[in-house]
Amino acid sequence: MPTPKIVYIHFSQHQGRPAQPIVRVGEKVKIGTKLGEPDGEFSASIHSSVAGRIVSIEEYPHPVLGKDLCCIIESSEDEWQEDIREIRNYENLTRKELVEIIRDKGIVGLGGGMFPTHIKISPPPDKRMELLIINGCESEPLLASDYRLMMDFPEGIVEGAKIYQKILGANRLILAIQKGKSEVKDRLKKEGIEVVVLKNYFPMGAEKLLIKTITKREIPQNLLPWDIGCIVLNVATCYAGYQAVKFNKPLIERVITVAGDGVCQSKILRVKIGTRIKEIIDYCGGYKERVNKIVMGGPMTGISQFTDSVPIIKGISGLIILSRIFQASQRVCVRCGSCVDSCPMGLLPVEIYKALMAKDIEKAKDLGVLTCLECGLCTYYCPSHIPLVHYFKLARYKLRRIQSQIYE
Amino acid sequence: MNKVKKLLIVSSSPHIHSQKSVEKAMNLVKIALLPQLIYSFLTFGIRALIVVLLSVLSAIFFEFIIQYILSKEITITDGSAGLTGLLLAFTLPPGVPFWIPILGSAFSIIVVKQLFGGIGCNIFNPALAGRAFLTIFFPAIMSTAWIKPVLGTLSGIDTITSATPLTVLKNPEVYGNPEVILNLLGNRKTIFTLFLGNVGGSIGETSSLLILIGGIFLLLNSLTDYRIVIGYTGSFLILVFLFERRINPLFHLFSGGLLLGIFFMATDWVTSPVTKMGRWIFGAGCGILTIVFRLWTKHPEGVCFAILLMNLITPLIDQVTKPRIYGTKRSFGWEKISLNYLWEVPMLKRSIFHKIFVVLFTASIIYHLAIPHLVIAQKKGEVRNLKGVIDATQFPPVVPETLWLALDSLNNLKGIVFKSYPNGYGGAIPITAGVDTQGRITGISIGGEEEGFNETEGLGSRVREPSFTKQFIGKSAMEINLKKDGGEIDAITGATISSSAVCKGIRESMKSYAIYLTYAEAMKFIVFPGAMKFFSIIKDTLWYAVSNYDTLGIVFYGKVIDGNDTVKFIAGFDKNEKITGLKIIFPQEETDIKKRIMDKVKNYTKIYKRYLE
């Protein structure tokens, strides 16, 4: 997709603290110029995706947070930061130097988690890494960004995977894809990587379930994947890591899927971070009919937007434009058990819901509401149209607040 | 370009839905029940349809009224009330008076469903609870109001009125020779008939085939849980194969409300567990209880009560079968379990009313199961009554409720027993009398007020006294008349009309039934149990055995020459050329040429079977 006239680059595009702005209004920037430095360890840096002049730094609609600090850049020329695109020989670099590059180039988890990658690949030294899983399973139905990336750049992904393997010192490297993508499998195998084909069902792309399916082990509660010697990285993160290490290129663009019945053409695009939805949709031929919902992310866990001026941030893998949407009034629970059958985490959504309705948040916690993936399957299947995920999100938010209050 | 309205919809994920809904589910269940409904209409006539309509409409009406009174949201459009009414009607005998479905619906909807908080909060399956309520409080209606299906009936059993196959199975001895009856119930043809549904029974439970089709339709649409279905059927079949030794176990599977219960009652969303493991347990529990009730209580049927009792412990099952949460160890939480789970639903606080209701309702179910079943008790009483007038052990009926053969345990004819209702001074006098093979009275008894006896106290009522009835013993039809009319019976002073009526009733019945005392005539009934009439094909040699609707087989008369003696016998065979019975008429004592006779019978069968074509 061509470079838009104006981009909106948020300083908070990752989990953790927002990046600290290091540029001023009016300053000229080039493609790849660093705009924000990470604020502390649990943060990530932000780079400009265009070359031009900074118009303003102000609050602007944010796809996840509602509104947040944003750097607005008017694009004028096509000038790259000097040190970018030079091919680096990374063979001799130490692990620490490689992690520093990843951190400097603002790589975060591109599957949707937006977890800063440099933290993920720096496990405590006492943990031995057994397995690195590269997640090529599409995180949601309708999306095909990862598929496209694997079709187009298999060598980049595999090389990226090997860089991460080197950093982690993992014994085994596996690339997991879903059934029905045999072409991808052949291409990746040619590059010399172990490929595992998994069943095609949602939410296979979720980290915890992926690990369980491949290793038959579960991550105990309150522990992280590296505690059982596993790391999961998305293919897009791999590719971004490859570009960062090999070409010194920061994370300034990503692949997204544009789909849904409200847009004229469904497309898979490489877009600059900071491009507004509006422009992407215009590029896809515009809106088809009356649009009721714009969802960033996938249809199951994505976040619906209140305006189409929000920009793309690093973790957005899809854009779903819906004109026909499901709306039905909520009825009482009839205990059909669909939610229990569908829950991939073995929760009892019906019991959690009833506990929450009785304002018994402690009981909901006992029933495991914090384990919830928010995958949305329970709500998808509920014949009484109860927005279960909505209640669970609220409860999780409240519980986290209670926890952080205890800390303070 | 500005087709985007100012307002986009913002909501929590997910943004797509499976389009499942409660209404759709309810409608699909109704569709699944439709074939059986049409079939009942065809077999039981318009009356069955009226019962169903009354039940459905009153259920919807009561739901509306109670929600209006309690100022709740009116939810009759979700279709659940209609479904409850439909399922309730399916469990009722087609011949019930019209107030029964209305009362049942009222109990189901108002007490069991709405007073417990409406759909999703009820503990018991409303339709089954409604039926249980009716069964407990109106046992006479609920166990006798059967209608014979017009398409024809189970061959052989239709001689017995007002009974379902399961009732017969429970106490076969009161319906005739137990061996013969069990043989009849358990043969392939009967089971096939049961499977197709050509039998008497509740409106919605007759045709196993149609219920099965509906049930599989639901399973394919994943509206019912296969775990409950398999758990129930599996545990039931295993136990029935282990413990039912009298009859083909398949008989149990296709009779009564079992399949309706498995597919439409046990799988009810609200009252079955939500956990996968819990559903297996729930299904298995239903199967076990059904078998226990069917085999080891005094009641023929157990599906309804089995499911209701399992409903009761559903919250408890859910509690102990919580699935393991990802990343944690399995915890059963036994320590947290209390009896409260029997009536607690987390969202609602149960009041003392609910607790009392649950306890009383459960207690009355258990009490009902503990007391003898009404119809069976009546039948047993009847046999006791018959035994009182003649010394015999089996009483195969010839004319239902009126005439029985009296046989000893070796199937030898001892005589007949009949009932007669001559008009006395105050109405019909119910008389039971036994006659031996010589045509002499062996005993009479006159029924009390419960059978309609209403003669003048102190005068006419004295005909019941032994001093009067004893006079009849040993008398032949000729001698039974008052002395003033040339007979040998002393009239009761001041009650000539009553005395004369008794004599007249007995005398006339004896005359009209005398033919059954001729050995050959009675033997036809013995060698072909279940037949009601015999039409002669070849005079004194060959007869069709006929039920009310259907030709059942052939009865014939034959002989074997054994040296100087001729052994005469009578035998019968059914449409499958299976010998239904064989009786040697002459000589009376046992002969040792049984095998030769059997060969001869087989020859005869080959010859005569063409009459059945």
HADDOCK unambig.tbl for C-alpha pairs under 7 A between the chains (distance, minus, plus):
assign (segid A and resid 218 and name CA) (segid B and resid 326 and name CA) 6.83 0.50 0.50
assign (segid A and resid 218 and name CA) (segid B and resid 327 and name CA) 5.33 0.50 0.50
assign (segid A and resid 219 and name CA) (segid B and resid 327 and name CA) 5.19 0.50 0.50
assign (segid A and resid 220 and name CA) (segid B and resid 327 and name CA) 3.97 0.50 0.50
assign (segid A and resid 220 and name CA) (segid B and resid 328 and name CA) 5.92 0.50 0.50
assign (segid A and resid 221 and name CA) (segid B and resid 327 and name CA) 4.97 0.50 0.50
assign (segid A and resid 221 and name CA) (segid B and resid 328 and name CA) 6.11 0.50 0.50
assign (segid A and resid 286 and name CA) (segid B and resid 1 and name CA) 6.93 0.50 0.50
assign (segid A and resid 287 and name CA) (segid B and resid 3 and name CA) 6.97 0.50 0.50
assign (segid A and resid 289 and name CA) (segid B and resid 3 and name CA) 6.87 0.50 0.50
assign (segid A and resid 290 and name CA) (segid B and resid 3 and name CA) 5.66 0.50 0.50
assign (segid A and resid 290 and name CA) (segid B and resid 4 and name CA) 6.10 0.50 0.50
assign (segid A and resid 291 and name CA) (segid B and resid 4 and name CA) 5.57 0.50 0.50
assign (segid A and resid 292 and name CA) (segid B and resid 8 and name CA) 5.27 0.50 0.50
assign (segid A and resid 292 and name CA) (segid B and resid 9 and name CA) 5.77 0.50 0.50
assign (segid A and resid 293 and name CA) (segid B and resid 8 and name CA) 5.51 0.50 0.50
assign (segid A and resid 293 and name CA) (segid B and resid 9 and name CA) 5.35 0.50 0.50
assign (segid A and resid 299 and name CA) (segid B and resid 14 and name CA) 5.95 0.50 0.50
assign (segid A and resid 299 and name CA) (segid B and resid 15 and name CA) 5.19 0.50 0.50
assign (segid A and resid 299 and name CA) (segid B and resid 16 and name CA) 6.15 0.50 0.50
assign (segid A and resid 300 and name CA) (segid B and resid 13 and name CA) 5.87 0.50 0.50
assign (segid A and resid 300 and name CA) (segid B and resid 14 and name CA) 4.07 0.50 0.50
assign (segid A and resid 300 and name CA) (segid B and resid 15 and name CA) 5.91 0.50 0.50
assign (segid A and resid 300 and name CA) (segid B and resid 16 and name CA) 6.71 0.50 0.50
assign (segid A and resid 301 and name CA) (segid B and resid 13 and name CA) 5.13 0.50 0.50
assign (segid A and resid 301 and name CA) (segid B and resid 14 and name CA) 5.40 0.50 0.50
assign (segid A and resid 302 and name CA) (segid B and resid 13 and name CA) 6.09 0.50 0.50
assign (segid A and resid 303 and name CA) (segid B and resid 13 and name CA) 6.50 0.50 0.50
assign (segid A and resid 304 and name CA) (segid B and resid 10 and name CA) 5.21 0.50 0.50
assign (segid A and resid 304 and name CA) (segid B and resid 11 and name CA) 6.21 0.50 0.50
assign (segid A and resid 305 and name CA) (segid B and resid 10 and name CA) 6.11 0.50 0.50
assign (segid A and resid 306 and name CA) (segid B and resid 8 and name CA) 5.58 0.50 0.50
assign (segid A and resid 306 and name CA) (segid B and resid 9 and name CA) 6.98 0.50 0.50
assign (segid A and resid 306 and name CA) (segid B and resid 10 and name CA) 6.07 0.50 0.50
assign (segid A and resid 307 and name CA) (segid B and resid 8 and name CA) 6.96 0.50 0.50
assign (segid A and resid 326 and name CA) (segid B and resid 16 and name CA) 6.35 0.50 0.50
assign (segid A and resid 326 and name CA) (segid B and resid 17 and name CA) 6.37 0.50 0.50
assign (segid A and resid 332 and name CA) (segid B and resid 120 and name CA) 6.82 0.50 0.50
assign (segid A and resid 333 and name CA) (segid B and resid 120 and name CA) 5.66 0.50 0.50
assign (segid A and resid 334 and name CA) (segid B and resid 119 and name CA) 6.38 0.50 0.50
assign (segid A and resid 334 and name CA) (segid B and resid 120 and name CA) 4.05 0.50 0.50
assign (segid A and resid 334 and name CA) (segid B and resid 269 and name CA) 6.41 0.50 0.50
assign (segid A and resid 334 and name CA) (segid B and resid 270 and name CA) 5.28 0.50 0.50
assign (segid A and resid 335 and name CA) (segid B and resid 120 and name CA) 6.09 0.50 0.50
assign (segid A and resid 335 and name CA) (segid B and resid 269 and name CA) 5.70 0.50 0.50
assign (segid A and resid 335 and name CA) (segid B and resid 270 and name CA) 5.00 0.50 0.50
assign (segid A and resid 335 and name CA) (segid B and resid 274 and name CA) 6.49 0.50 0.50
assign (segid A and resid 336 and name CA) (segid B and resid 269 and name CA) 4.48 0.50 0.50
assign (segid A and resid 336 and name CA) (segid B and resid 270 and name CA) 6.36 0.50 0.50
assign (segid A and resid 336 and name CA) (segid B and resid 274 and name CA) 6.58 0.50 0.50
assign (segid A and resid 337 and name CA) (segid B and resid 274 and name CA) 4.45 0.50 0.50
assign (segid A and resid 337 and name CA) (segid B and resid 275 and name CA) 6.93 0.50 0.50
assign (segid A and resid 340 and name CA) (segid B and resid 274 and name CA) 6.65 0.50 0.50
assign (segid A and resid 340 and name CA) (segid B and resid 275 and name CA) 6.43 0.50 0.50
assign (segid A and resid 345 and name CA) (segid B and resid 325 and name CA) 5.85 0.50 0.50
assign (segid A and resid 345 and name CA) (segid B and resid 326 and name CA) 4.96 0.50 0.50
assign (segid A and resid 346 and name CA) (segid B and resid 323 and name CA) 5.52 0.50 0.50
assign (segid A and resid 346 and name CA) (segid B and resid 324 and name CA) 5.72 0.50 0.50
assign (segid A and resid 346 and name CA) (segid B and resid 325 and name CA) 4.64 0.50 0.50
assign (segid A and resid 346 and name CA) (segid B and resid 326 and name CA) 6.04 0.50 0.50
assign (segid A and resid 347 and name CA) (segid B and resid 323 and name CA) 6.78 0.50 0.50
assign (segid A and resid 347 and name CA) (segid B and resid 325 and name CA) 5.68 0.50 0.50
assign (segid A and resid 354 and name CA) (segid B and resid 346 and name CA) 5.92 0.50 0.50
assign (segid A and resid 354 and name CA) (segid B and resid 347 and name CA) 5.33 0.50 0.50
assign (segid A and resid 355 and name CA) (segid B and resid 346 and name CA) 6.33 0.50 0.50
assign (segid A and resid 355 and name CA) (segid B and resid 347 and name CA) 6.81 0.50 0.50
assign (segid A and resid 357 and name CA) (segid B and resid 347 and name CA) 6.49 0.50 0.50
assign (segid A and resid 358 and name CA) (segid B and resid 347 and name CA) 5.48 0.50 0.50
assign (segid A and resid 376 and name CA) (segid B and resid 13 and name CA) 6.54 0.50 0.50
assign (segid A and resid 376 and name CA) (segid B and resid 14 and name CA) 5.24 0.50 0.50
assign (segid A and resid 380 and name CA) (segid B and resid 14 and name CA) 6.76 0.50 0.50
assign (segid A and resid 380 and name CA) (segid B and resid 16 and name CA) 6.67 0.50 0.50
assign (segid A and resid 380 and name CA) (segid B and resid 17 and name CA) 4.51 0.50 0.50
assign (segid A and resid 380 and name CA) (segid B and resid 18 and name CA) 5.48 0.50 0.50
assign (segid A and resid 381 and name CA) (segid B and resid 17 and name CA) 6.76 0.50 0.50
assign (segid A and resid 381 and name CA) (segid B and resid 18 and name CA) 5.53 0.50 0.50
assign (segid A and resid 381 and name CA) (segid B and resid 20 and name CA) 6.53 0.50 0.50
assign (segid A and resid 382 and name CA) (segid B and resid 20 and name CA) 6.91 0.50 0.50
assign (segid A and resid 383 and name CA) (segid B and resid 20 and name CA) 4.80 0.50 0.50
assign (segid A and resid 383 and name CA) (segid B and resid 21 and name CA) 3.77 0.50 0.50
assign (segid A and resid 383 and name CA) (segid B and resid 22 and name CA) 5.19 0.50 0.50
assign (segid A and resid 384 and name CA) (segid B and resid 21 and name CA) 5.86 0.50 0.50
assign (segid A and resid 384 and name CA) (segid B and resid 22 and name CA) 5.93 0.50 0.50
assign (segid A and resid 389 and name CA) (segid B and resid 13 and name CA) 6.97 0.50 0.50
assign (segid A and resid 390 and name CA) (segid B and resid 12 and name CA) 5.55 0.50 0.50
